[in-house]
Amino acid sequence: MTTTPTPVAGTDRHPHAFVAPLVSTLLTLPVAAVAFFFVGLAPMACDSCEGEVSDRFDASYDLAFPVFGFGLVVVLVVLLSAWALPWRRRNAAARVWPAVIAPAAVVLDFIVFHGLVDWP
């Protein structure tokens, strides 16, 4: 009679571990591209502005754009962490959370950008 060794709890490979990071990637990257597109078009909102209004807009945009860029870097790190976690059953929840947070963080990043800019 042969017995198969019992796997150590939490070390067995999860067959569908790639699903949450893949879905998150397929959502996050297009949303980030669209957000970056609109952030890039934002200076056109003040093309016809002059004087003090233009100066306030330019100063606020000069602060908001790097903040938005840093937010996208944070989103990328969160997304990569969803992929980088070991593909074991014990890490399933830990892998899903960054996968859910990544697209939400892009939306939050865009909201922060929109709030920082002094729109005309």
C-alpha positions as CSV (number, residue, x, y, z in Angstrom):
1,M,0.0,0.0,0.0
2,T,1.5,3.3,-1.1
3,T,0.5,6.6,0.2
4,T,1.0,9.9,-1.4
5,P,2.6,12.6,0.6
6,T,0.3,15.2,1.9
7,P,1.2,18.6,0.6
8,V,2.1,21.2,3.1
9,A,-0.8,23.5,3.7
10,G,-0.7,26.7,1.6
11,T,2.1,25.5,-0.8
12,D,0.0,23.9,-3.5
13,R,-0.1,25.8,-6.8
14,H,-3.4,27.6,-7.6
15,P,-4.4,26.8,-11.2
16,H,-6.3,30.1,-11.8
17,A,-3.9,32.4,-10.1
18,F,-3.4,34.5,-13.2
19,V,-7.1,35.4,-13.6
20,A,-7.3,38.4,-11.2
21,P,-4.0,40.0,-12.4
22,L,-5.0,39.5,-16.0
23,V,-8.4,41.0,-15.6
24,S,-7.0,43.8,-13.7
25,T,-4.3,44.5,-16.3
26,L,-6.9,44.4,-19.1
27,L,-8.9,47.0,-17.2
28,T,-6.1,49.1,-15.7
29,L,-4.0,49.8,-18.8
30,P,-6.8,51.1,-21.0
31,V,-8.3,53.2,-18.2
32,A,-4.8,54.6,-17.5
33,A,-4.2,55.4,-21.2
34,V,-7.6,57.2,-21.4
35,A,-6.9,59.1,-18.2
36,F,-3.4,60.1,-19.4
37,F,-5.0,61.3,-22.7
38,F,-7.4,63.6,-21.0
39,V,-4.8,64.8,-18.6
40,G,-2.6,65.7,-21.6
41,L,-5.5,67.6,-23.2
42,A,-6.2,69.5,-20.0
43,P,-4.0,72.5,-20.9
44,M,-6.3,73.2,-23.9
45,A,-9.0,74.1,-21.3
46,C,-7.2,77.4,-20.8
47,D,-6.1,78.2,-24.3
48,S,-8.2,81.3,-24.4
49,C,-7.4,82.4,-20.8
50,E,-5.3,85.5,-20.2
51,G,-3.6,87.1,-17.3
52,E,-4.2,86.0,-13.8
53,V,-6.6,83.1,-14.7
54,S,-4.0,81.7,-17.1
55,D,-1.2,82.0,-14.4
56,R,-3.3,80.2,-11.8
57,F,-4.2,77.4,-14.2
58,D,-0.6,77.0,-15.4
59,A,0.7,76.9,-11.8
60,S,-1.9,74.4,-10.7
61,Y,-1.3,72.2,-13.8
62,D,2.4,72.3,-13.3
63,L,1.8,70.7,-9.8
64,A,-1.0,68.4,-10.8
65,F,0.7,66.7,-13.8
66,P,3.7,65.3,-11.8
67,V,1.3,64.2,-9.1
68,F,-0.7,62.3,-11.7
69,G,2.4,60.8,-13.1
70,F,3.5,59.6,-9.7
71,G,0.1,58.2,-9.2
72,L,0.4,56.1,-12.3
73,V,3.7,54.8,-11.1
74,V,2.0,53.7,-7.9
75,V,-0.7,52.0,-10.0
76,L,2.0,50.2,-11.9
77,V,3.7,49.0,-8.7
78,V,0.3,47.8,-7.3
79,L,-0.4,46.0,-10.6
80,L,3.0,44.3,-10.7
81,S,2.6,43.2,-7.1
82,A,-0.6,41.4,-8.1
83,W,1.5,39.5,-10.7
84,A,4.5,39.0,-8.5
85,L,2.9,37.3,-5.6
86,P,3.5,33.5,-5.5
87,W,0.8,31.6,-7.3
88,R,-0.2,29.5,-4.3
89,R,-3.6,29.0,-2.9
90,R,-2.7,30.8,0.4
91,N,-1.9,34.0,-1.6
92,A,-5.2,34.1,-3.5
93,A,-6.8,36.9,-1.4
94,A,-3.5,38.8,-1.3
95,R,-3.3,38.6,-5.1
96,V,-6.9,39.7,-5.6
97,W,-6.7,42.9,-3.5
98,P,-3.9,44.6,-5.6
99,A,-5.8,43.4,-8.7
100,V,-8.9,45.3,-7.5
101,I,-7.0,48.3,-6.2
102,A,-5.1,49.0,-9.4
103,P,-8.0,50.2,-11.7
104,A,-9.6,52.0,-8.7
105,A,-6.3,53.8,-8.1
106,V,-6.3,55.1,-11.7
107,V,-9.7,56.6,-11.1
108,L,-8.6,58.0,-7.8
109,D,-5.5,59.4,-9.4
110,F,-7.5,61.2,-12.1
111,I,-9.9,62.6,-9.4
112,V,-6.9,63.9,-7.5
113,F,-5.5,65.5,-10.7
114,H,-8.9,67.1,-11.4
115,G,-9.1,68.4,-7.9
116,L,-5.6,69.9,-8.0
117,V,-6.1,71.9,-11.2
118,D,-7.6,75.4,-10.8
119,W,-9.9,75.2,-13.8
120,P,-11.0,78.4,-15.5
